[in-house]
């Protein structure tokens, strides 16, 4: 219990620094997830409709999963320096595969008969997409976002290794000083953020889940 009291005392004495680190951490997560969604949702819709696009794009993005985030981070440094940009690029690459794969699966599993019925009722392609396909696909897409968000929140601690800030500064500082209490000042908020993302996105996923009969 003493270690948690020391961690609390340390955090209390550095409230401004902790708030800045939390803000930078959340900014990195927001950039990675935002770019991942903007890129991978349209790509997933494309791959669900094209076998060639599915083969090339899904395999290419899946290949990114074998590259450690820290390796991507250091590959970006020669071009973007020790900056937030380098960290954001590494985290975006991490966020992309689960979002793309789930989006592809979500639109691919929609029954073609549903589309045909909608077109038969006189709906345009845009109306079918907005009113039929997206609502049906959204729960599965959100499952990918949930996976991506928890991975990105945890991995954003790597930004501290290149001086880009985030809650990882306390983890690296704790290791450097051999002080577990300092390490916990970074580790506990990261764990809570990941848990909040898991529960929050999961709740939204259940809300948008189409009712089953």
Secondary structure by P-SEA (a helix, b strand, c coil): caaaaaaaaaaaacaaaaaaaaaaaaaaaaaaaaaaaaccaaaaaaaaccaaaaaaaaaaaaaaccccaaaaaaaacccccccaaaaaaaaaaaacaaaaaaaaaaaaaccaaaaaaaaaacccaaaaaaccccccaaaaaaaaaaaaaaaaaaaccccccccccccaaaaaaaaaaccaaaaaacaaaaaaaaaaaaaaaaaaaaaaccccc
